[in-house]
Every structure is written in structure tokens, then in C-alpha cells.
Amino acid sequence: MSHFIDPTTDFGFKKIFGDEANKEIIMGFITDILALDAPLREINFRDKEQLPEAEEERSGVYDIYCQDVADNHFIVEMQKNRIPFITDRMIYYSTFPIAAQAKKGGVQTTYSEPSFEPMLIHEAATMTYGNKAHAASAKPWNFRLSKVYCIAVLGYALEGSTAAVNHNRLRNDQPPYPPFSDKLQFVTLELPFFDERLPEYSLDRRINKWLYFLRYLPELPRIPDIFTGDEVFEKAFEVARYAKLTRKERRRYELNIKRMRDTYAVLEGSYESGYEKGKIEEGQNMLQLLFSQKLGAIPSDISEAISGLNDITKIRKILAQYAAINDWQTLRNHLN
């Protein structure tokens, strides 16, 4: 068993980044990934399952969902294996904290201090903070939104991507290209691109340290020197120690590892099967095209025989003899 747990597993990611007792880890991670002007000082973990008003509507379930004192919302997802429409999924998840900002009854409450849980009222109310009382007054909601950030850590590369870190926001395509809005931002961390030997991924940048941590943690025998002296990373390494897990946590982690490996094996098998099928279909189409160009309209029996070829090796042998096949009967002999 590795010295450190794998942070790209469901258990490992939530253990390291989603523990209330170690909030400084996720705060440091978010601060560095988003390159915030000031580090997060406090966050409140929110319910990861956001239920809409109507029961028949689907819920959004996140790995980590938190909110800071400035009412910014942060969704962090870990996806080890490739799934379809991951970017659509990120957009879908972002709609829940956005929609939740529409105050019921068309009113919102203003406070003299920031609050994680704004009260929803239709008339003036009084709230108590410790021994202090603050008056709250209701006013119509003016559609002003707090910022929503969605971060997805991916164990694979998205189609068209060329870098490990990609920031995407609502964009204006008209000159002079100012952003349409800064209220919604998506970030993908695509781990396969990360290579600390390349200048752009030098470990003198904190964001690259996180990429290194996420990609190589289970392979490390100890904390690398580059991380020593950094309280946030030292805490993350300490939380990730396999030896620190309880017996129950070890069972959960090992079950998670087994499930992940089984899923990967199924996906790999499906990929190989699909790849082979794609090659066979490609070979069948090529035979049809080449011989129709060479000999004219393909007889129906030959066309059916080509469509029934399910052996890529046989298809390649026929293609290798293409120059020597100058009539339909010779092709029939090869097909049979």
C-alpha cells in the first residue's frame, strides 16, 4: 500500500479537501487555482446536494461546495475517468447556486455584517449575533449575483485542450472583447498535461505544486523538500498519510480503490472493443470504396460479404492484395 492515499479517488479527494477540520487545505487550493487577489480566510461548507423547489426536478450533487464570507460560491469536482459531457455537467451544477440567489418572494435582506445563511423575510426583522442585535430591512431583489466558481480536476484531457490549467468565463466576442460577465467562471485541471520538467510547470509556482500533489501523491515515499515549510501543503500531506486512517476509513478507501480499478477495466475494455469495431467498419468502407472505383458497381453478394467481414486481419490481407485483384470473382475468392 502506498505511503499516501490517492487524491484522485472519491474517498481521497473528500478526505483531503472536504474535511471541516482541515478547511485551510481547500481554502489554499481555491486561492491558488483561481489566483485570487487575497487568500480565503474563512469558508462555510454547504450541503453538497442542492435540491430545487419542485420534487420532480433533478438535484445537483457536488464533491465539494463551499461559500466564503463575501458570498462567493465555489464548486470543486474530481473526475478520474472520462465521462461524456463533463463541461455540460459543470454548467448544470453552476445553475443551482445561481438560482438559489433569487430570494423567495422577490425580496432580500440586507445586514450590517456578512452572513452565510441570509434570512428570507417579507418585512423588517431583528437578528441576533451573539449579544448584538441588528435590524434587517426587506427590499426587492435587483438580480445582482454573487460569483460562482466551478473547478473540475480531471484525470484525463478534454478534446482540444493543450494545457493542464484552463480558465473559462462568459466571454464577449465583440471588440474590444471585455468579458460579458465576471460572475461565472469555470476552471479545468487536466492532470495528464502536467510535466514538472517543462518550464511552464515549474514547481516554483503554487498552482503547479497542486498539480504535482494531485498527480503524484500516491507514488511518493515522503514529502518532497519543495513542500517543506509550507503549512498548507504539510497539512495536506499529513491528512493524506495512509497510516493516519482509521480502520473504517482504510476499508472505505480500499473499497474505493477496487471500485475505481474495476471501473477503469470496464472502460478500457469498452474502449478497446469500440476501437476494434471502428477499425473494422473503417476497413469495410475502404474495401467498398476502392473496389467500386476500380471495378464499378459492386455486386450485391460481394457488398454483403464485405459488410459481414468482422476480422480486421482478413480485411488487411485483402487490402494488401488490392493491386492484384482485377475482377469480381477473384475478390469473391478472397472473401470466401
Sequence and secondary structure as in RCSB ss.txt:
>XXXX:A:sequence
MSHFIDPTTDFGFKKIFGDEANKEIIMGFITDILALDAPLREINFRDKEQLPEAEEERSGVYDIYCQDVADNHFI
VEMQKNRIPFITDRMIYYSTFPIAAQAKKGGVQTTYSEPSFEPMLIHEAATMTYGNKAHAASAKPWNFRLSKVYC
IAVLGYALEGSTAAVNHNRLRNDQPPYPPFSDKLQFVTLELPFFDERLPEYSLDRRINKWLYFLRYLPELPRIPD
IFTGDEVFEKAFEVARYAKLTRKERRRYELNIKRMRDTYAVLEGSYESGYEKGKIEEGQNMLQLLFSQKLGAIPS
DISEAISGLNDITKIRKILAQYAAINDWQTLRNHLN
>XXXX:A:secstr
  SB  TTSHHHHHHHHS GGGHHHHHHHHHHHHT SS    EEE  SEE  SSTTS  EE SEEEEETT  EEE
EEEE S  TTHHHHHHHHHHHHHHTTS GGGEEEE SS  SS    SS EEEEETTEEEEEEEEE       EEE
EEEESS  TT  SSEEEEE    STT   S SSEEEEEEEGGG  TTSGGG TTSHHHHHHHHHHHGGG SS  G
GGTT HHHHHHHHHTBGGGS HHHHHHHHHHHHHHHHHHHHHHHHHHHHHHHHHHHHHHHHHHHHHHHHHSS  H
HHHHHHHT   HHHHHHHHHTGGG  SHHHHHHHH 
